[in-house]
């Protein structure tokens, strides 16, 4: 019965520290995700050492990542998003290409391998929908044109990011980087996406109308999760990450009449599984890397500083892709800076596939955390200045 | 990535078949739990063979059992229950002692060992609160005196049953059965129960009042689960089953002002984890045991028949422990017949601890299923007859 004790205590500790650190983060007007990551750093091997990753905890945190992207897919309003689609798409594409390119160069300059640079560039592309939306909500600016463009671009960023992840993952697992492999992998990813969204949006509304006639409690929620797990599983069969599948599953279900019910009822499950994911991610961070007094770390710290500057400025540049007058381009650019979940998932996948060692992984996590820490502060200054001028 | 595929497909299949079979069970006016068990039999090694128990699935189903009893504890209204406490207690005690004694004798008669008989007797003691409540709700008789006595007795049954489980588990794991071990184990179980309920009801309301001031979504739910897992874990440290701990945790939290919120929000988590528990339980059932044409199985089938008669009549006897006039004693007795969750958990614990082999385990599950199948039919006849007379 000893292992039952350890298992239950591990789950209890992860959730407890996630919520305590998450609460502190909120008090400091930061995202709760940052708190959960730091909770992981605190209880992981770097400091307390009470949580060690086990196959069971890894599986549970995998479910967390799947549920996280499922919810993101469910929350994507395809129609609303098409309204600002043009400018959002420009911002998104520039906001993926520029950070990717400069991130790749920085990594090569610091002596990392080409495969590592390909992966690390990808980490810098994603914009966090959650964090971005939260900042605009907090500052009561969610109804502005700038907010809509930013949120639209963040969603497209997610989709592009997940497609890049598919390609990059295949390259890293396969070995060689040729135009042929890139084309075939991205082709199969796009094919899976298009086919499953097309088939899904045709079948899902009828399927879930039928399911909604069943009598069991939470039947729609559970069948929604079944659908999500099934699509995620089959995504891995065509070489995509499971989270790409769950995002697609969420997108498909967002078109059903039952989407509101699924979104509401999945939240308790979300608040159980998702912190597991971020906390366990934090436990893999090696804080000794950040000790400036150890000579060998200085290069890593300089890498973090340079990467942060690149991560910040390249997304700001993307804001200027909006050529329309009367739009605050700087505001849009700065809003795109926080990397958040998808970036973290990239780093995690790279770490799990041995692309990054513990030091490089920790550096990437640090850069992602920095982008998320600093953006709200800068945004607030910008918005105050805009109010003064306007 | 192959294992991610298998893991997600396993979760999806378990939930899918649980809901399909659960729905069929409801259509046949049976409990959804029966459907979930049969779903397990269907997808387990006996028939389809698509689900094999792995350490990860076992852990997830363990969380299911813990959440199941947590919810049962949360739903226990201690005050309501004290009103009919006297008669309910008599019914409960007679309804534990008589089935236990006769169950024990039947097992010995069929040539099983003393340890097996001690455990199997325990399987016959518990009354399912869930199934019992559901029958009365369906027949719109929840407000009758009989219903209140039955529900009160079912709760006490659970508590006595869990205490018996603690003792029996220790005996089976320890080996020798002496008065001293029985006394020390039941003593420590009762001490843990009394101390944790006393300390818990003192501390929990203040603790959760504080937690309710925190800002994160579902913070009360998650902290409630943290509390549940922590108490469950420490219960295993004093030799109790984890589910005893989670039942106690639920009881404690039922006294807080936040109990309604926890009860409401835990339901989606319940509907995710609890079916995992019943389905996996079903996968361990070996249906070849029920093939009457194989000579060696006939004894098992006769055992099932005899056990069923004992299981039925001994609980009916308990109804007559109510000595008050104007109370339908037969109705109370019959209502106590369904064994359900706690009985199933006993059988499962016995199987996992190698007390029962696969055949004996399957026989016990069959008896539990039979009690749950037949009771609603008999009850309906009784209630119709009562309406004619009254």
HADDOCK unambig.tbl for C-alpha pairs under 7 A between the chains (distance, minus, plus):
assign (segid A and resid 1 and name CA) (segid B and resid 236 and name CA) 6.65 0.50 0.50
assign (segid A and resid 5 and name CA) (segid B and resid 233 and name CA) 4.60 0.50 0.50
assign (segid A and resid 5 and name CA) (segid B and resid 236 and name CA) 6.36 0.50 0.50
assign (segid A and resid 8 and name CA) (segid B and resid 229 and name CA) 5.43 0.50 0.50
assign (segid A and resid 8 and name CA) (segid B and resid 230 and name CA) 6.81 0.50 0.50
assign (segid A and resid 8 and name CA) (segid B and resid 233 and name CA) 5.68 0.50 0.50
assign (segid A and resid 9 and name CA) (segid B and resid 229 and name CA) 6.68 0.50 0.50
assign (segid A and resid 9 and name CA) (segid B and resid 230 and name CA) 5.99 0.50 0.50
assign (segid A and resid 9 and name CA) (segid B and resid 233 and name CA) 6.14 0.50 0.50
assign (segid A and resid 12 and name CA) (segid B and resid 226 and name CA) 4.57 0.50 0.50
assign (segid A and resid 12 and name CA) (segid B and resid 229 and name CA) 5.68 0.50 0.50
assign (segid A and resid 12 and name CA) (segid B and resid 230 and name CA) 6.08 0.50 0.50
assign (segid A and resid 15 and name CA) (segid B and resid 226 and name CA) 6.51 0.50 0.50
assign (segid A and resid 16 and name CA) (segid B and resid 223 and name CA) 6.73 0.50 0.50
assign (segid A and resid 16 and name CA) (segid B and resid 226 and name CA) 6.26 0.50 0.50
assign (segid A and resid 23 and name CA) (segid B and resid 214 and name CA) 6.83 0.50 0.50
assign (segid A and resid 23 and name CA) (segid B and resid 215 and name CA) 6.88 0.50 0.50
assign (segid A and resid 23 and name CA) (segid B and resid 216 and name CA) 6.60 0.50 0.50
assign (segid A and resid 56 and name CA) (segid B and resid 56 and name CA) 5.32 0.50 0.50
assign (segid A and resid 214 and name CA) (segid B and resid 23 and name CA) 6.81 0.50 0.50
assign (segid A and resid 215 and name CA) (segid B and resid 23 and name CA) 6.86 0.50 0.50
assign (segid A and resid 216 and name CA) (segid B and resid 23 and name CA) 6.59 0.50 0.50
assign (segid A and resid 218 and name CA) (segid B and resid 268 and name CA) 6.61 0.50 0.50
assign (segid A and resid 218 and name CA) (segid B and resid 271 and name CA) 6.77 0.50 0.50
assign (segid A and resid 222 and name CA) (segid B and resid 15 and name CA) 7.00 0.50 0.50
assign (segid A and resid 222 and name CA) (segid B and resid 272 and name CA) 6.60 0.50 0.50
assign (segid A and resid 223 and name CA) (segid B and resid 16 and name CA) 6.72 0.50 0.50
assign (segid A and resid 226 and name CA) (segid B and resid 12 and name CA) 4.57 0.50 0.50
assign (segid A and resid 226 and name CA) (segid B and resid 15 and name CA) 6.52 0.50 0.50
assign (segid A and resid 226 and name CA) (segid B and resid 16 and name CA) 6.28 0.50 0.50
assign (segid A and resid 229 and name CA) (segid B and resid 8 and name CA) 5.42 0.50 0.50
assign (segid A and resid 229 and name CA) (segid B and resid 9 and name CA) 6.69 0.50 0.50
assign (segid A and resid 229 and name CA) (segid B and resid 12 and name CA) 5.70 0.50 0.50
assign (segid A and resid 230 and name CA) (segid B and resid 8 and name CA) 6.79 0.50 0.50
assign (segid A and resid 230 and name CA) (segid B and resid 9 and name CA) 5.99 0.50 0.50
assign (segid A and resid 230 and name CA) (segid B and resid 12 and name CA) 6.08 0.50 0.50
assign (segid A and resid 233 and name CA) (segid B and resid 5 and name CA) 4.60 0.50 0.50
assign (segid A and resid 233 and name CA) (segid B and resid 8 and name CA) 5.69 0.50 0.50
assign (segid A and resid 233 and name CA) (segid B and resid 9 and name CA) 6.16 0.50 0.50
assign (segid A and resid 236 and name CA) (segid B and resid 1 and name CA) 6.64 0.50 0.50
assign (segid A and resid 236 and name CA) (segid B and resid 5 and name CA) 6.36 0.50 0.50
assign (segid A and resid 265 and name CA) (segid B and resid 268 and name CA) 6.24 0.50 0.50
assign (segid A and resid 268 and name CA) (segid B and resid 218 and name CA) 6.62 0.50 0.50
assign (segid A and resid 268 and name CA) (segid B and resid 265 and name CA) 6.25 0.50 0.50
assign (segid A and resid 268 and name CA) (segid B and resid 268 and name CA) 6.62 0.50 0.50
assign (segid A and resid 268 and name CA) (segid B and resid 269 and name CA) 6.65 0.50 0.50
assign (segid A and resid 269 and name CA) (segid B and resid 268 and name CA) 6.65 0.50 0.50
assign (segid A and resid 269 and name CA) (segid B and resid 269 and name CA) 5.56 0.50 0.50
assign (segid A and resid 271 and name CA) (segid B and resid 218 and name CA) 6.77 0.50 0.50
assign (segid A and resid 272 and name CA) (segid B and resid 222 and name CA) 6.62 0.50 0.50
